[in-house]
């Protein structure tokens, strides 16, 4: 099961077939590369019920070298962006549909002098650098993803999405 998952994970980069050879508990006896060779070490914490342990994959550089260009994030995303079909988007939606994500609405911002900040009291009004009726930014995670109009729905504050924007990291 795990080996099938590794094979599937590598499928977008290279055709790789994982197989089980042996188990070695003492790393001194696990000879996958010469002592001076450069290698990629991937470590996983594996949990089965209440038992956990470490799984280490050591891949010699000579094995990875032919596909190094395909391992860059740029290569991965440029390949993936070209493959975004409606079917792929639906499959991703099915897989991630139940995952909660934080959504925030940024009503506006301003700058205050430290003296003014220290003098704030209940009832004071702080004007924001946004015009009434202007769209506000809807932030999904750390990205500004939508614009919208603030308002109410029933007895709750709400925002009506007016536009989808290219997600950009929002400064904290």
N, C-alpha and C positions, 0 to 999 in steps of 0.2 A: 504494500500500500504506500509506504513512504517512498520507495524507489520509483513507483509510478508517478507520484507527485513531483519528485525531482526531475524526472524525464519531461513531464508536462511543463514545468517551470522553465526549463532550458529550451523548449521547443521553438520559441521565438528567436533564439540566438543561434543555435546550432543543433543538428541532429545528434543527440547524445543518448547512449543507452547505459543506464546504471545497473549494476549487478552486485550481488552479495558474494564476497570471496571468503572472508573469515572475520572473526571477532578477536580483537587484541585488547586486553585490559591494561597492559603495561606499555606506555608510549615508546619506551626504549626498544621494544621488539617490533614495533610497527615500522617497516621499512618501505616507504612509498617514494622516497627521493633520497639522494645522497645528502649527507650532512650539510654541505656548503651550497646546495642548490636553492635557488629562489623558488618559493611556493606560495600559493594562495591558501590561507587557512580560514575556514568558515566554521564557526562554533554555534551550536544550537543547544538550548536547554530543552530537554524532552521530559514531559510529564505523562505518566500513565497512572491514573487514579491518584493515590497519595505518594507514589514513588516518582522521584525525578533524578535525572542524571544529565551528563553532558554528552553530546554527539559532536565529534570534530571531523570535518572533511578536509583533507590535505590534498590539494591538486598541484602537482609540479608545474612550474612556469612553462616548460616545454609543451605541456598538454594544452595550456590556455593560450599560448602565444599566437596560434593561427586565427583565433577569434577575438583577440583583444580589441580590435576596431569596432566589433559588434557589441562590446560590453559597455560602451559609453552611454551616459544618460541621453545625450543628443541623438545618438543612433537609435536607441530604444524608442524615444518619443516620436522621432520623425517617421519611423516605421509604423508605429501605432496610430498616429494621426491619420495616415493615409488609409487605414483599415476601418475607420469608424462608420460602419454601416448601420442602418436602423436595427438590424438583427443584433449586432454587437452591442449597441446602446441598450436594447431591451434586455439582453442577457446580463449586462452589468447592472442594470436597474433591478433585475430579479435577485441578483446576488447581494446587492447593497441596500435594497429597499427598506430593510428593517434596522439599518444603522442610524442612530441619532447623530445629528450634527448641530453645533451651536449656531444660531442665527441672531444677529443683533442689528438694530436700526440706529444709525448715527444721525441724530437730529441736527447736529451742527457743532461748531467749535469756536473758540475765541481765545484771546490772550489777555491775561490780567497782570497788573503789577503785583508784586508780592505784598505790598502794603494794602492794596485793595482786597486781595485774597484773604489776608489776615483780618480785615474789617468786615467780612461777610457775616450776615446774621440772618436768621429766619425771616422771610418776607422780602428780602432783597431780590432784585431781578437782575440776572446776568444776560445781556443781549448776545445773541449768537450771530456769527458771520454767515447768515443764510437768509435770503428773502422769504417772507411769508408766501406760501403757495409753491415754493421751489421743491423739486424732487430731493429726497434724502437718500443716502446710501444705505443699502441693505447688505450687510456683511455676513458671509457664510464662512465660518471658521476664521481664518486670517485674511480672506480675500473679499474685496468689494465686488460683488457679483451682479447686483441688481440696483436699479433706481426705483423709487416708489413715492407715493403720496401718503403722508400720515393721516390718520383719521380714527374713527371708532367703528366697532362692529358689536352691536348689542351694548353691553356695559363695559367692554374692554377696549383698550387702545389697539390699533391695528395699522397695517401699512398695505396699500394696494400697489402691486408691482406695475410699473409703467414701462420699464425697459430692461433688457438684459445687457450687461456690459461685460467686456473682457475682464476676467478676474485679475486684479492687481493687489499685491500685498498692501495692507493698510498699516500705516505707521501707528505704533502704539503710543 
